[in-house]
């Protein structure tokens, strides 16, 4: 942990403990504060949020490499579901009143279905799934109910989601309270609910440290009718959205993900590969006709040596785009299941998403936890004032205003959104020095991870001198010079870590 982040964590911990003393006669408030203190010892919490049918469950399964989401309680209804690392699979339900209850689970083609054992679905607040997987060792993933209804334009007649136990503003409120960071899924990049997510946060925290969200362009394999270049088109869209000030002001970055392709790459079976290989041996003209539409591909009278049930299963697994892509890859050299699976994962965008989660979230765990604690404390101080809260709130606002790591986040958002401009080379260097390419000293200084301390020191000194000159150069505007001073402070902090 860097000295700066350590200082923020210590300052937020100190404010929380003082608040416990201030609210000692209010047991409900004290419990809220103790929950925040306990979160410092827990893994990072990452909420997966988005509208109806945005691909949340597919993303979760792709990250974990297992088909365990969604967890349905009744008639397709879902509640907040927490996925955390565990020695063995276990599912537990929690209600506002009553003891936790371990649930019986049935695996289905769509995830898991649980038996509430006599509870009604609206009595359940949370379901916790313990699952042994490396992907959950450094973070807890929270599957949330749909933020807002959205008609499904793909895959059959439109249908509206079932009535959910939390909807709209209540889901956003819980996401803000419970999560340290958010993966926001969008099918079109609009992010209609992102403004509401920001508005649900306390004003001071939202202004001082606004960025704890990654936008994921989900289900991008459905773009352009599932054409073979859909993923390439999606990556171009993601780059364009990253440069959109309206989006970059609310998100650290935008990543494109072909969810079905990513999941297929993680769980593809030998029988599925064998069926795809049979299809790949058909003449190209016949395959092109077969793959013109899902109806043709699943037609009972299609002249192929793969039965209709298997073809439908392939379509469920991969989507029409994934089937087209898999057949093309098999024809061009992916002659084993392992090779095809590896190539599907590589092309899907999953590696970029996981790298972004590590870079922007996991590597910043102490900072994001401090941000969550300060947000919870500010909310309590403003909604339940008492003698002494004004002074504590002033100190909280001072921490937010002066913490350098929060200044880094604000500047990163401004640079990504184009609100502060530098020449391309300087822009890339500023992003790197601020931790946009990783928060380790080596990543910030653009040097190999096994570099010696002397090499890191030399590179840091060069960066300090360059950005000090920029901070004093009258050829740059006032905002650019202020931004350069923030970069200088980051470089000085790196040198301090080396002493």
Order of alpha helices (4+ residues) and beta strands (2+ residues): alpha-alpha-beta-alpha-beta-beta-beta-beta-beta-beta-beta-beta-alpha-beta-alpha-alpha-beta-alpha-alpha-beta-alpha-alpha-alpha-alpha-alpha-alpha-alpha-alpha-alpha-alpha-alpha-alpha-alpha-alpha
